[in-house]
Amino acid sequence: MYGANVNRYKRNKVLLSEPGEILLALYDGAIKFCKQARIAIESNNPSQKGQKIGSVMAILTELSATLDHDQAPELCENLARLYDYLIDRLQTASTQMDVSALDEVTVHLQKLRETWGEAVRIAAQEAATGSQASGG
């Protein structure tokens, strides 16, 4: 019963979240899974490593699939190439049990998360300023 309530809460939280919050949550999840995959590699647990790296790959695939190339073609093209590169590095980490490739992915994801976090913060400030200026 408790588990069902937690799952319902999580589902509602996602449905009610702003797109920027969802984006940051995806990056947070990918970073968390990278760290867990690193632990699995270090403890020689290939099954756990595969599961966690697969989760990171799924997140990166989703991020790539939802890029809006009509809105910002150059940015989206660069992000798509970066996501493809990160997936390639994850494949290297997985097949070779290579923590350095995994660490590289983690660093990139942390930088992306930091950058998008700042963008979301600025957008929220601008939205708040705009609604105050219009009397809302």
For each residue, the residues with C-beta under 8 A, 3 or more apart:
1: 4 5
2: 5 6
3: 6 7
4: 1 7 8
5: 1 2 8 9
6: 2 3 9 10
7: 3 4 10 11
8: 4 5 11 12
9: 5 6 12 13
10: 6 7 13 14
11: 7 8 14 15
12: 8 9 15 16
13: 9 10 16 17
14: 10 11 17 22 25
15: 11 12
16: 12 13
17: 13 14 21 22 25
18: 21 22 120
19: 22 23
20: 23 24 116 119 120 123 124
21: 17 18 24 25 120
22: 14 17 18 19 25 26
23: 19 20 26 27 63 116 120
24: 20 21 27 28 113 116 117 120
25: 14 17 21 22 28 29
26: 22 23 29 30 59 62 63
27: 23 24 30 31 109 112 113 116
28: 24 25 31 32 113
29: 25 26 32 33 55 59
30: 26 27 33 34 55 56 59 60 109
31: 27 28 34 35 106 109 110 113
32: 28 29 35 36
33: 29 30 36 37 52 53 55 56 59
34: 30 31 37 38 52 56 102 105 106 109
35: 31 32 38 39 106
36: 32 33 39 40 48 52
37: 33 34 40 41 48 49 52 53 56 93 102
38: 34 35 41 42 99 102 103 106
39: 35 36 42 43
40: 36 37 43 45 46 47 48 49 52
41: 37 38 44 45 49 93 97 98 99 102
42: 38 39 99
43: 39 40 48
44: 41 97
45: 40 41 48 49
46: 40 49 50 97
47: 40 50 51
48: 36 37 40 43 45 51 52
49: 37 40 41 45 46 52 53 94 97
50: 46 47 53 54 94
51: 47 48 54 55
52: 33 34 36 37 40 48 49 55 56
53: 33 37 49 50 56 57 90 93 94 102
54: 50 51 57 58
55: 29 30 33 51 52 58 59
56: 30 33 34 37 52 53 59 60 90 105
57: 53 54 60 61 87 90
58: 54 55 61 62
59: 26 29 30 33 55 56 62 63
60: 30 56 57 63 64 83 86 87 90
61: 57 58 64 65 83 87
62: 26 58 59 65 66
63: 23 26 59 60 66 67 79 83
64: 60 61 67 79 80 83 84
65: 61 62
66: 62 63
67: 63 64 76 79 80
68: 71 72 76
69: 72 73 76 77
70: 73
71: 68 76
72: 68 69 75 76
73: 69 70 76 77
74: 77 78
75: 72 78 79
76: 67 68 69 71 72 73 79 80
77: 69 73 74 80 81
78: 74 75 81 82
79: 63 64 67 75 76 82 83
80: 64 67 76 77 83 84
81: 77 78 84 85
82: 78 79 85 86 108 112
83: 60 61 63 64 79 80 86 87
84: 64 80 81 87 88
85: 81 82 88 89
86: 60 82 83 89 90 105 108 109
87: 57 60 61 83 84 90 91
88: 84 85 91 92
89: 85 86 92 93 101 102 104 105
90: 53 56 57 60 86 87 93 94 101 102 105
91: 87 88 94 95
92: 88 89 95 96 98 101
93: 37 41 53 89 90 96 97 98 99 101 102 105
94: 49 50 53 90 91 97
95: 91 92
96: 92 93 101
97: 41 44 46 49 93 94
98: 41 92 93 101 102
99: 38 41 42 93 102 103
100: 103 104
101: 89 90 92 93 96 98 104 105
102: 34 37 38 41 53 89 90 93 98 99 105 106
103: 38 99 100 106 107
104: 89 100 101 107 108
105: 34 56 86 89 90 93 101 102 108 109
106: 31 34 35 38 102 103 109 110
107: 103 104 110 111
108: 82 86 104 105 111 112
109: 27 30 31 34 86 105 106 112 113
110: 31 106 107 113 114
111: 107 108 114 115
112: 27 82 108 109 115 116
113: 24 27 28 31 109 110 116 117
114: 110 111 117 118
115: 111 112 118 119
116: 20 23 24 27 112 113 119 120
117: 24 113 114 120 121
118: 114 115 121 122
119: 20 115 116 122 123
120: 18 20 21 23 24 116 117 123 124
121: 117 118 124 125
122: 118 119 125 126
123: 20 119 120 126 127
124: 20 120 121 127 128
125: 121 122 128 129
126: 122 123 129 130
127: 123 124 130 131
128: 124 125 131 132
129: 125 126 132 133
130: 126 127 133 134
131: 127 128 134 136
132: 128 129 135 136
133: 129 130
134: 130 131
135: 132
136: 131 132
